[in-house]
Amino acid sequence: MEKIIKYYVELHTGKNNFLQLLEQNVVLFAQFTEDVISQWSLIQHENESLSKLNKQYEQEAEKQRTKVKELKAELIEARSQLAALVASKQALASEKQILAIRRMLRDDGSYIPEKSRKKLEFLTVKSSVEERSVESAPSETGIDYDHTDDDSLDQRKAGRVVRIHNLDRKRSRSVGREMTVANDDDDDDELQLHKSPKRSKDDLEIGFIESGKCPTKSTLNVPEVKRVGYRQSMNKSISEPYLMELRNLPMSTLQVMNPVLLKSQPTLAKTAVTSKTPTVDSIPTRTHFFTSKTVLKPEYCDVCEKRVTFGKLMLRCNKCKTQCHQECRIGAVGLCVARTPMGRHAYGKLSDYVPPQAPFIPHIVVHCIDEIERRGVDVVGLYRVPGTETHILDLLAKFVAGKGVPNLKIIDDINVLTGCLKKFFQQLKEPLIPLTSRQDFICAAMEVDELKKMDRIHQTIKELPYPNRDTLSFLVMHLQKVADASVLNKMPKTNLAKVFGPTVLGFSDRQVQNVTQMIDDSLKSESVMQLLLSLPQQYWKQYLPASEQERIVAKTTTTAPVSARIITAANVVDGNDIQVKQSTKAFTQIFFLMMSTAKAAVEFEESYLHGMLPLYYRKLFPFKPYIKWLRYGCEDYFRRREFAFILKGSIYLRYKSFDNGSYFEKEVISSVPEKIDIGAVYNVEPKCKQNSETFLPVEKEMVFDIDLSDYDEIRECCKGGSICKICWHFIVAAIKVIDPILLDDFGFEHRLWVYSGRRGVHCWVADKEARNMNNEERSAVAEYISVVMGGEGQKKKVFLNEESVLHPVIQRGLVVASNIFPVLLKEYSWLNSQESWEAMLKLIPDKTIADALESIFEKVDTAEERWQAIKMALSKPHIPDNCRFAVSEILLQYTYPRLDMNVSKGINHLLKSPFCIHPKTGKICVPIDLEKVEEFDPTSVPAIDDLLKELSENDAGEENKVDNEKKNRKPLDYNRTTLKPYVQIFERFVNSLPKEDIPQREQSQMEF
């Protein structure tokens, strides 16, 4: 018995020792497991952070790659311009050498043998390089270029003032001389010549008048100047060209002077002009400026096409070289378009044919379209029916290589005119749409989204070279007129696109004869042409200003976006210029027609924003209530407030402060910030922080930021920056949850909810108690409100227990969720697909219940039935404790507000100001009426272009002016736009502030 007892004691002791050892090992294992879980959690968090960082780096790398592509394109363009400049400089060097030889010939001309003189006759003809530079001199003032070689250029122009044509190298030089003096259009200094007026054989006195002006009398007094002697050569030419010299005047002081007939024909400068056709009326044109010429070599009249024999007088236009009998001048071509003559077979690029001044449209295009529209565009098969090939080539040769403009009125077949126009574009070395832009046009035409398509084609057209852009605009406007008469001519836009598509866009490779590729290119060209023809005429007209008033507006910003031009015009309107005001209104209508056609729904073109912001800040920004709010009754309070501006070019300026509201308004209007951020009130003025030993934030409104991008894991209608009425329900739920908490739980009465302009809302709590909170107190409030915890991804983020579920914050959230969740369940496929319901079932802690529900889901059809199954399964009495509040957790995770905690916790955190413009959408950051939260529609919030359009269209009458303006006060222009109700919401908020927090003196005494 004792042995048994002893054995039992040993067994019992061994068991206790074993259990004790086992317990120690279990504890060690549990600690090890806990450490592993902790490290795993830390690594997971680090992995998520690295994933975010990697995503940011990828986005930055993509931006850098895009920037590199743009820089490469700019480099190619810069190289081409540099090559052109080098070639031009070499040509100018050659011209300088030739000029030196000319001067030697002028001084020692009588000592040169006759044989050598004839060999050097080519020196009397001005080269094409010099002629082009002289004619384009007025336009150089608006070009940003290197002025290093200006002195030599001016000397060349000043010394080369007489233009002498060698009509026939086998004959002597002509008696009739054409003299042109180039100048700068901006100066009024008189030009004095060392030569008196010359009297021709028929007693016609040739004088000089300024370009663009017509004489009012039949005589013109020329100041007496001293003659400069010259040596007369002994050759047998009928007349010797006078070598006139200018006084030592800089090129910038010379005025354009053109010879004009006086005395016998005092009204030749006002040649009768035929009425312009609608398309030609869209471009500025000039009348002919004829000069008299005595014929030595038989020439032809461009009007009657008869010969002008030896010794007869004929008229010749200085610009377009049209020549005719004196009696035929009335029948001359009405349009004077400068031409660039080339050899008969020297077909070049489009830029080789355009005039030196805008609009840059070849004269052959202007004249052919003018004549076609004059005859009428109702001819059946216009542009489709071919003309006689020999007649087309003959007419084209006259245009390209002829001296003047052929008489198109004598051409019987209109198809010859249309064929000549098409042939001109086909013979160009490069199509009307350059090969460098061809793929951009094709990509724009292939874009599926219509709004993005319009935005893309606008950008592509805007980037075309000026000659191509102007000519394309002119041609498309004409073709649209032809298409408008399709009932008669049977040529709708589709037919015109088939005809002109390959002509305008060309082929990807002219050397390839692959039929399949040619058909593919033709189809692409047709699509591009249909897209171009679909753009409104008012859009094309913006590139072709039709009147002086519109040119006043367009001249200031020729290369700027349309929006920038309208703002320039608006700035002139403030100067009480009635004419410019009228042109501004017309230009505004053009701009907004373009905007309504080409603006994308999601991404707003930022170049438009830069042009429209000055007018918005000057006319629509509610400075008075805005400054009244941020002052809180104390100028010193406003003076110590920090503002941050983001200027054009992403220039970020922090710690800006202003002595009063007037300085703030002036700074905003002058600097035109893209974004205004409001910061804290510091102990000293932020602009003087460097002079203070301490610089600390002491006060700021408490703010909350809710962004729909935090809901991307559950919202299915939109992603990223997009937003719609469906996903706006999340914002409505957030406002309905947070606003009662701020009012009931904390007693904050002054709350301003503001739409962020794109995909979220901001809440400004302006109560004095809220403004005085420190960072710890702000963090406590934010954490009190926040329920949904965790990072990205569809995982469990709400954890409830018996105590937390009774919290008033949770109770309010569940009430709102029970109303919002069924609405979203109908709109979204949360329970309509296996993938979506698996994501929701993961939120149920018990896997057995989740698996049972998944089998049930496969047997039912609707999302409502599946949701009812979840509620029934989780409401049973014997479910696990961790599933008791699973339904509430699901409701809160899918609908409860998701705060950006960093915005709310920091007193010195900056937040976007109300009434700013979001650069991606162009929408205004407007206040939200708390009484009508469910009625607020973010898609109907006015954008800046909508507001400016309303200003341009709704001119206030005298009655509105009386209502909106008081004596010596700036007009409240926002009262005339859809911005008015939002400003009224803001004013109600400002006026509701406690009396001790608002200015004591009357606002009528202050001018902001």
Secondary structure, 3 states (H helix, E strand, C coil): CHHHHHHHHHHHHHHHHHHHHHHHHHHHHHHHHHHHHHHHHHHHHHHHHHHHHHHHHHHHHHHHHHHHHHHHHHHHHHHHHHHHHHHHHHHHHHHHHHHHHHHHHHHCHHHCCHHHHHHCHHHHCCCHHHHHHHHCHHHHHHCCCCCCCHHHHHHHHHHCCCCCCCCCCCCCCCCCCCCCECCCCCCCCCCCECCCCCECCCCCEEEEEECCCCCCCCCCCCCCCCCCCCCCCCCCCCCCCCCCCECCCCHHHCCCEEEEECCCCCCHHHCCCCCCCCCHHHCCCECCCEEEEECCCCEECCCCCCEECCCCEEEEECCCCCEECHHHHHHCCCCECCCCCCCCCCCCCHHHCCCCCCCCCCHHHHHHHHHHHHHCCCCCCCCCCCCCHHHHHHHHHHHHHCCCCCCHHHCCCHHHHHHHHHHHHHCCCCCCCCHHHHHHHHHHHHCCCHHHHHHHHHHHHHCCCHHHHHHHHHHHHHHHHHHHCHHHHCCCHHHHHHHHHHHHHCCCCCCCCCHHHHHHHHHHHHHHHHHHHHCCHHHHHCCCCCCHHHHHHHHHCCCCCHHHHHHHHHHHHCCCCHHHHHHHHHHHHHHHHHHHHHCCCCCCCHHHHHHHHHHHHHHCCCHHHHHHHHHCCCHHHHHCEEEEEEECCCEEEEEECCCCHHHHHHHHHHHCCCEEEEEEEECCCHHHHHHCCCCCEEECCEEEEEEHHHHCCCCCCCCCCCCCCCCHHHHHHHHHHHHHHHHHHCCCCCEEEEECCCCEEEEEECCHHHHCCCHHHHHHHHHHHCCCCCCCCCCCCCCCCCCHHHCHHHHHHHHHHHHHHHHHHHHCCCCCCHHHHHHHHCCCCCHHHHHHHHHHHCCCCCHHHHHHHHHHHCCCCCCCHHHCCHHHHHHHHHHCCCECHHHHHCCCCCEECCCCECCCCCEECCECCHHHCCCCCHHHCCEHHHHHHHHHHCCCCHHHHHHHCCCCCCCCHHHHCCCHHHHHHHHHHHHCCCHHHCCCCCHHHCCC
